[in-house]
Amino acid sequence: MSEPRVPLRLADPAEIAGQISFALRYDERGHLRPLAPGKALGEFTADRTAEAVLRMLERGGYVIMKAPRAA
């Protein structure tokens, strides 16, 4: 039997940028990613980079969908 379809919604651009920014700053355990010994990528830099990535995705015609949170 096939799995039931999950209703998807268009992801909010601010939500996507926030997730990209978080991924640039933190690893999967929530620890800061070191940019260089003793240095971490700053929030400002991560936010600007995330916005640039988002703009490139939008210009490329990408659409990002999001599933609802699991209960």
Steps between C-alpha positions, in 0.01 A plus 500: 500500500632847419562759768233766545577832333606780730345839424781736404501877511725757339781581743527861616818669367585638845465149642737360236756776556485437874567129454791565262648755742468254789665223294791730417561579867425171678562130441241224537559489878445873543868581554654802330679412178857626517590726208862503607668397825324693774270687259136435409296639212316803632123529497513805270719321244290182514179699453638693200631178343165326553318789332738483203445124467124552518511767226700265276248219555210733418673625183565139400127426523522265797194443715544361849210320661459419868314218670307569820677422827462146630268465797 
